[in-house]
Amino acid sequence: MAAEGLTYEQALAEARELGYAEADPTYDVKGIDAAIKLVILANTIWDNGASLDRVDITGIDLLTTDALLLAEEKGCTIRLIAEAFPEREVLRVSPRIIRKDHPLVFEGTLNAITLETDMAGEITLIGKGAGSIETASAIIGDILFISSHVRRN
């Protein structure tokens, strides 16, 4: 939206044309898909019994070009960010204003995660996040994980 000055509706239409948006993008734009992934990560990493109803969710569906322009004026941009703070039992998904030089600011259909570590500080991992090949890869990975887990039990 920011790079091309598009409205939310225009950006969504373009994402659909490119095959990046679902036929029903509700889960993506309302932040629900990110919240589901956050719950999976929280349960995998901390085994804390997180559930979707514990996630504070605000999507990008109400994001305006004015908000993007205001962020731009300050050398920032707006991204949908999922955050987990296990020590405070906080799980949150919301649009956040972040500096343009932040590692989570990139173009395209990549996904990223920043981990805050005790010894190494922040570590950011970035990888492909949308498209048919990426989705197929994730599904195959899930099936292999489930298969190996079932065999062990």
C-alpha positions in Angstrom: 0.0 0.0 0.0 2.7 2.5 1.0 5.1 1.8 -1.9 2.5 2.4 -4.6 0.1 4.6 -2.7 -2.7 2.1 -3.0 -5.9 1.9 -0.9 -6.6 -1.2 1.1 -9.1 -2.4 -1.5 -6.6 -1.8 -4.4 -3.8 -3.6 -2.6 -6.0 -6.5 -1.8 -7.2 -6.8 -5.4 -3.6 -6.7 -6.6 -2.6 -9.4 -4.0 -5.5 -11.6 -5.3 -4.4 -11.1 -8.9 -0.8 -12.2 -8.0 -2.1 -15.3 -6.1 -0.9 -14.1 -2.7 -4.3 -13.4 -1.1 -6.8 -16.1 -0.3 -10.2 -16.1 -2.1 -11.5 -15.1 1.4 -8.7 -13.0 2.9 -10.5 -12.4 6.2 -8.1 -14.5 8.3 -5.1 -12.6 6.8 -6.4 -9.0 7.0 -8.1 -9.4 10.4 -4.8 -10.8 11.8 -6.4 -14.2 12.6 -3.9 -16.2 10.5 -1.0 -14.5 12.2 -2.6 -15.1 15.6 -3.0 -18.8 14.8 0.7 -19.0 13.9 1.6 -17.1 17.1 -0.3 -19.6 19.2 1.4 -22.5 17.5 4.9 -20.9 18.0 4.1 -20.1 21.7 2.9 -23.7 22.4 5.9 -25.2 20.5 8.5 -23.0 22.2 7.2 -22.5 25.7 4.6 -25.3 25.9 2.3 -22.8 27.7 -1.1 -24.0 26.6 -1.8 -20.8 24.6 -5.1 -20.6 22.7 -6.5 -18.3 20.1 -8.9 -16.7 22.6 -5.9 -15.4 24.6 -4.5 -13.4 21.7 -5.3 -9.7 21.5 -5.9 -9.3 17.7 -6.2 -6.1 15.6 -6.0 -6.5 11.8 -4.9 -4.3 8.9 -8.4 -4.0 7.4 -8.9 -0.5 8.8 -5.4 0.7 7.8 -5.6 3.9 5.7 -3.3 5.5 3.2 -3.2 8.5 5.5 -1.8 6.4 8.3 0.9 5.0 6.0 1.7 8.5 4.8 2.1 9.8 8.4 4.4 6.9 9.2 6.3 7.6 6.0 6.9 11.2 7.0 8.6 9.9 10.2 10.8 7.5 8.3 8.7 4.6 9.3 6.2 2.1 7.9 3.3 0.0 9.3 3.5 -3.8 9.5 1.2 -6.4 11.0 3.3 -7.8 13.9 2.6 -10.8 16.1 4.3 -10.6 19.5 4.7 -13.0 22.4 6.0 -12.0 25.8 5.7 -15.3 27.8 6.9 -13.8 31.1 3.9 -11.4 31.0 1.6 -14.0 29.3 1.0 -11.5 26.5 0.1 -12.6 22.9 -0.7 -9.8 20.5 -1.2 -9.2 16.8 -1.6 -5.6 15.6 -0.4 -3.1 13.0 2.7 -1.5 14.4 4.7 1.5 13.3 8.3 0.5 12.9 11.4 2.2 11.4 12.2 1.5 7.8 15.6 0.1 8.6 14.2 -2.5 11.0 14.9 -6.1 9.8 11.1 -6.8 9.7 10.7 -4.2 6.9 11.0 -5.8 3.5 9.0 -6.0 0.3 7.3 -9.0 -1.2 5.7 -12.1 0.2 8.3 -13.0 2.8 7.6 -13.9 6.4 10.0 -13.1 9.2 10.5 -13.7 12.9 12.7 -11.8 15.3 13.8 -13.8 18.4 15.2 -11.9 21.4 18.0 -14.1 22.9 19.9 -13.7 26.2 23.3 -14.0 24.6 23.1 -13.0 21.0 20.5 -10.2 21.2 18.0 -10.1 18.4 18.1 -12.7 15.6 15.8 -12.3 12.6 14.9 -15.1 10.3 13.3 -14.4 6.9 11.8 -16.8 4.4 9.2 -17.2 1.7 5.7 -16.9 3.1 3.0 -16.9 0.4 2.3 -18.8 -2.8 1.3 -22.2 -3.9 4.8 -23.8 -3.7 5.4 -22.3 -0.2 2.0 -23.6 1.0 2.6 -27.0 -0.4 6.0 -27.1 1.3 4.5 -26.2 4.6 1.8 -28.9 4.3 4.3 -31.6 3.4 6.5 -30.5 6.3 3.4 -30.8 8.6 2.5 -34.2 7.3 6.1 -35.5 7.8 6.2 -34.1 11.3 2.9 -35.7 12.2 3.9 -39.0 10.6 7.2 -39.1 12.6 5.4 -38.1 15.8 2.7 -40.8 15.4 5.3 -43.5 14.7 7.1 -42.6 18.0 4.0 -42.7 20.0 
